[in-house]
Every structure is written in C-alpha cells, then in structure tokens.
Amino acid sequence: MAQLHRILSRQLVPNQCIALVCGQLRKMTTENAHKCKILVLGGGTGGCTIASKFISKLGKNQVAIIEPADLHYYQPMLTMIGGGMKELKEASRPMSEVLPKDAIWIKENVSKIDAKNNAVTTTGGKRIEYEFLVVSLGLELRYDKIPGVLEALETPRSGVASNYSPKYVEQTYKYLQDTNSGKAIFTFPQGPVKCAGAPLKACLISEDFLRRNGKRKNVDVIYRTSLPVIFSVKHYADKLNQLCAVRGIDVGFQQELISVDSAEKTATFKNLANPQETEKFEFSFLHVTPPMSPPEVLKTTPELVDGAGFVNVNKETLQSQSFSNVYGIGDCTNLPTSKTAAAIAAQSGVLYQNLLKDIEGRSSEEKVKYDGYTSCPLVTGYSSVILAEFDYSLTPLETFPVDQSKEHRAMFFMKKDAMPFLYWNGMLKGYWNGPQFLRKILHFGVGR
C-alpha cells in the first residue's frame, strides 16, 4: 500500500498512473498467492509429522505448512514439569528446527478456510491454493470460560496453577512446594480435552510429592471430575479407583468447576447430576484443567465441521466427510478416541497411506483403517506408571506382555526418558507410526 501511495503522489498523466497502479496490484497479488501439492494447517504434533512423511516422498516445496509459533512444545512433558521431574526448557525446540527443511513454512495464522475452492487465506493476506489439505490445528485452551481462573493464574501467590499451558506449568511445582496444609484440589472440565488422563496424573504426582515430603497428613487431596467415571476404560479404572482409595484421595464425579475467587482462595463446583447444587472449597493449592474447544477458524467452512466445531472425518480413514481432498488428524478432529500424541502417531500412518493413494490416483483402492488406538501413560508418582492402551471399543490394546493396569517402574522411565527421545527423533521426522509392529513381536504375532 505504501508503494501505491508513492505512485499516486507522483505527477503523472492519468493513463500512466492507471498503468502503474495496475502493475503494482498485479505484483502484490502474485506475491500473496501460493500454490502447493499438500497444505498442512498447524505445525504441532500431527502437522509436523505428516509434513515430514510427505516431504520425503514428494520432494522440496511440494508441502506448505501454516504455523505462526516460534516454538514447538512436546506437550506430554508438561505433566512432569509440573511435578518437578523435568524443566520447561526440555519441552520445546525452535519451530524452525522441527519443521521439515524442504517444506514451505508460512509463519502466519489461518484466517479463512475455503475448502469449496481449495484455498486458505492467512491473517497476513496470503492466499494459498492446494491440491490436498491436512487439517491439524489442535485445541484451544479456554481458561476464560471459568470466571476468575485467568485472574488467579496471573496473580502471584494465588496457589492456582495449570499443567496445560507452558505459561503456567512452572507454577504447579512452585505452589506444590509451598503447600503445607489445607486442601489441594484438582479439576477435570466438561468436553473433550487433550490427554484425558493428565488431570488425574497431576493429582497423583502431587499426592506422592506431599507424602514423600512429610506433608500429606496435613493436606486433603481432592479430585473433582465432570465425568461419571475416573477413566473411560474399566480395565484401568478399577485399578485407579483402588489406588485413590488406598492413598486417601477424595474423588468426586460429575463435578464441574464453575468459578474461582483468588482473593478468598475458594473454588466453586456444580453438581452436573443436580445443577442446582453447588459446593465451595477453600484451597491452598488448585490445579485447573481448562475447558477446550476447536479453533473458531474451522467454522469458516461450515461443511468441514460437525455440530461441535470439530473437523468431521471418517473415523477409519481420516478423510473429510464432505471434501475428498481434505484429511484431518489429531485433537481438532471428531475422532471418538482420546486426544494424545500416541493416537496421532497411529493416525499419521493411516493418513499417509490413504492420502498417498489419492495423490497417486489410486483412490479406488481400499483405504487403510484406523482402529482408534491411543495410549495414556498414567504417571501415578515419582517412580511408577500405569500404561493405558486401548482402541475405539475401549478394549485394552497393550504392547507389552504384562498386566499394564498395574504400576510399573520401568514404564515410568520409558515415559520420562525414552518417549521424549522417540518424539523428537522419530515421530516428528515421520518415522514412527505407533507400537503396532512392536506389539506383534512381543506377543509372538498373536493379536493386533
């Protein structure tokens, strides 16, 4: 626009002025127009993984990624940071080092998705036309939906923390160390969340910390979840209920956090079974899991999403229900499974094979099917993990030939050290599709 202003300010005859302005507009339009074979929305776990897979297949500049962030976070590590077992700096790497080098990185936000015309517009005014689109925009943390939470998180010494955000996660361990008496409360909101086991993990790790430091007898540990069960898979839920009972954790179901008063240090919960009934607690420490929602920009193409705003995909093929050249992966989709990095790993292999068939003109071939595999390493303390693995039917789909519903020390170190290494060096580079092959080896080829 500045260039146009300079042209118009020059003393030119009308025809010259019109010619120069039109030329400049053509130049600006060309600079802001891009075309690519595959456009990936989001440079998080799913987006980065898929981009890496296809770059190695299609070559340089065939894949474009729209991602505004400077840092890429390994989100499963945030729970351990909140427990003082890891440092925040270990959980991130520069986005420039994580995204595949031969991809086109468009460092902006998505402002509009026009799936009918195979185009996406960015907040900077760029229009990117694609042949195929992969949507991997994740979930948005909505602390603002609970009155008082954002204010409490921003208030020094409020005792309110949250492992879900890199901005607040370090407060968890700090406030945990400061807690010597009173109530330590942990919440789980309504609606889909990233890693549904993480709120309980925060509770169990904190309880173990208080016990190890001789403070447990003076602190009531309270877990309040909006769900009717402690975990969706009974095989693991039974063990978790027993564990909480043995450790004296007060568990309450169908309880939703509806407000926080940081000045009074109180948290109010609503009974979802009887919405007129509320309960207020004074707390010394409060860990909040925020409500979450799919990004609003997805609604710019209503046909792309379901009634809740999630990308509407076939649960087996990951292909859009409305657009044959669009696929979805990860937390922003309506896949009926837990939203974890392990689920994305399994989804990435399925999506890659199915999309590759489309690209190569083999769409008529039978699609590879995703069985809903997901995994949640439930950290129960400073040396133990219950490794939950299951599919769409909530049937355990365990990798190791042991009862994974029991606490295991070896799996704790796998979660703490091996999984981050695998994430940075395997999954994000496109080499890891989940443990299916390992499961077959360890089970001598029996089962899936």
Secondary structure, 3 states (H helix, E strand, C coil): CHHHHHHHHCCCCHHHHHHHHHHHHHHHHHHCEEEEEEEEECCCHHHHHHHHHHHHHHCCCCEEEECCCCEEECHHHHHHHHCCCCCHHHHEEEHHHHCCCCCEEECCCEEEEEHHHCEEEECCCCEEEEEEEEECCCCEECHHHCCCHHHHHHCCCCCEECCCCCCCHHHHHHHHHHCCCEEEEEEECCCCCECCCHHHHHHHHHHHHHHHCCCHHHEEEEEEECCCCCCCCHHHHHHHHHHHHHCCCEEECCEEEEEEECCCCEEEEEECCCCCCEEEEECCEEECCCCEECCHHHHHCHHHECCCCCECECCCCCEECCCCCEEECHHHECCCCCECHHHHHHHHHHHHHHHHHHHCCCCCCCCCCCCCCEEEEEECCCCCEEEEEECCCCCECCCCCCCCCCCEHHHHHHHHHHHHHHHHHHHCCCCCCCCHHHHHHHCCCCCC
